[in-house]
Amino acid sequence: MLFATLDFEASSLTGWPIEAGWMREGDDAPRSMLIRPEPMWSMEEWDAKAEAVHKIHIETLRRDGVDAAAVLLELTRELKGCVVVSDAPIYDSWWLGRLVDACGQDRPFQLWSINDAIPALAARAGVSVGAAVKRWVKNAPKGEAPHRAGADAERLLRRLLSIRSKENGRGAKRDDA
């Protein structure tokens, strides 16, 4: 079971995806793609507050973005067969749905929540779910999230995979099982 994480930046909380970012277990770096606005997506769903958070301008998307079909094709190619985890599955599922609807396709995979992923990672690491949750909490990143899809996906995957680590906060090995 190969874990991967997926994150979207969007035009607004109920709008359309503007950037997809993902990282698979074993990858050296995350991948991300800016998404050119599709004709069916309304600019009424563009929120200046969201733009202030992710700092991606509509002109950048129009100039540098890739069409939705190419983004979906790459997501499908890279993530099909993986356990794809999101830290905000309600929103990311919504934006994935907007992407697949624009392409007239079916969803290529389902998103797992953190609550779904932690028990699976705990079993794989041979530790209790309680120990895995402690590791999850202990490894919470400091500072604000980057709010760029690739960097956010990398941050989430590294934190998830830290559940496997037997390092305590002082560098000594211990068995949390």
Secondary structure as GFF3:
##gff-version 3
##sequence-region A 1 177
A	DSSP	beta_strand	3	10	.	.	.	ID=ss1
A	DSSP	beta_strand	17	24	.	.	.	ID=ss2
A	DSSP	beta_strand	31	34	.	.	.	ID=ss3
A	DSSP	three_ten_helix	43	45	.	.	.	ID=ss4
A	DSSP	alpha_helix	48	54	.	.	.	ID=ss5
A	DSSP	alpha_helix	58	64	.	.	.	ID=ss6
A	DSSP	alpha_helix	68	79	.	.	.	ID=ss7
A	DSSP	beta_strand	83	85	.	.	.	ID=ss8
A	DSSP	alpha_helix	89	103	.	.	.	ID=ss9
A	DSSP	beta_strand	111	112	.	.	.	ID=ss10
A	DSSP	alpha_helix	114	125	.	.	.	ID=ss11
A	DSSP	alpha_helix	129	138	.	.	.	ID=ss12
A	DSSP	alpha_helix	149	161	.	.	.	ID=ss13
A	DSSP	three_ten_helix	162	164	.	.	.	ID=ss14
###
